Amino acid sequence: MAKDAQMPSDGTIGGLVGKLLVLRIECPMCSRHGRYYGARLVAEFGPTYRLTDWLSERTADCPQKNQAGVTGACGAVMPDLVGLP
């Protein structure tokens, strides 16, 4: 996640409810991206599931995920979290 990005105050999927309809993932390193509906995420993972764990699972098959060095690492972010209360 970008340095200036913030997660919902509690860092959970449930913390997105009422704040975001859709959560996007983008990776500037490999151009992969995805869109996920918040209600579906809550139904599938539960409201207490951590967003960091969810992002890690979604990017587990990223070809850049386990690259050595910082410049080759996976850069997946959730841009919709920037500025959320």
C-alpha positions as CSV (number, residue, x, y, z in Angstrom):
1,M,0.0,0.0,0.0
2,A,1.2,3.5,-0.8
3,K,2.9,5.4,2.0
4,D,0.1,8.0,2.2
5,A,-2.7,5.5,1.9
6,Q,-4.9,4.8,4.9
7,M,-7.0,1.8,5.7
8,P,-10.4,2.1,7.3
9,S,-9.9,2.9,10.9
10,D,-10.0,-0.7,12.0
11,G,-8.2,-2.2,8.9
12,T,-10.9,-4.8,8.3
13,I,-13.1,-5.6,5.3
14,G,-16.1,-4.7,7.5
15,G,-14.6,-1.2,7.9
16,L,-15.3,-0.6,4.2
17,V,-19.1,-0.9,4.7
18,G,-20.7,2.5,4.0
19,K,-17.5,3.9,2.7
20,L,-16.8,2.1,-0.5
21,L,-19.0,0.1,-2.9
22,V,-16.1,-1.3,-4.9
23,L,-12.5,-1.9,-3.8
24,R,-9.8,-1.9,-6.5
25,I,-6.4,-3.5,-6.6
26,E,-3.7,-2.2,-8.9
27,C,-0.1,-3.1,-9.5
28,P,2.1,-0.7,-11.3
29,M,4.8,-3.3,-11.6
30,C,2.9,-5.8,-13.7
31,S,-0.3,-3.9,-14.7
32,R,-2.5,-6.5,-13.1
33,H,-5.7,-5.1,-11.6
34,G,-9.1,-6.1,-10.2
35,R,-12.4,-4.8,-8.8
36,Y,-14.1,-6.4,-5.8
37,Y,-17.5,-5.5,-4.4
38,G,-17.4,-4.7,-0.6
39,A,-20.7,-6.5,0.2
40,R,-19.3,-9.7,-1.5
41,L,-16.0,-9.4,0.4
42,V,-17.9,-9.2,3.7
43,A,-20.1,-12.2,2.7
44,E,-17.1,-14.3,1.7
45,F,-14.5,-13.4,4.3
46,G,-16.5,-11.8,7.2
47,P,-16.3,-8.3,8.5
48,T,-13.3,-8.9,10.7
49,Y,-11.0,-10.2,8.0
50,R,-7.9,-8.0,7.7
51,L,-7.4,-6.1,4.4
52,T,-3.7,-6.7,4.5
53,D,-4.3,-10.5,4.7
54,W,-6.9,-10.3,1.9
55,L,-4.5,-8.3,-0.4
56,S,-1.7,-10.8,0.3
57,E,-3.9,-13.7,-0.7
58,R,-5.1,-11.9,-3.8
59,T,-1.5,-11.2,-4.9
60,A,-0.1,-14.6,-3.9
61,D,0.3,-15.7,-7.6
62,C,1.9,-12.4,-8.7
63,P,5.1,-13.1,-10.7
64,Q,6.7,-10.2,-8.9
65,K,5.7,-11.3,-5.4
66,N,8.8,-13.1,-4.5
67,Q,11.4,-11.2,-6.5
68,A,14.6,-10.4,-4.8
69,G,15.2,-6.7,-4.2
70,V,12.9,-3.8,-3.7
71,T,12.8,-2.7,-7.4
72,G,11.3,-6.0,-8.6
73,A,8.8,-6.6,-5.7
74,C,5.1,-6.7,-6.2
75,G,3.6,-3.2,-5.9
76,A,-0.1,-4.0,-5.5
77,V,-2.0,-1.3,-3.8
78,M,-5.7,-0.5,-3.0
79,P,-6.0,3.0,-4.3
80,D,-9.6,3.5,-3.1
81,L,-8.3,3.4,0.5
82,V,-6.5,6.7,0.1
83,G,-8.2,9.3,2.3
84,L,-10.8,7.0,3.9
85,P,-11.7,8.0,7.4
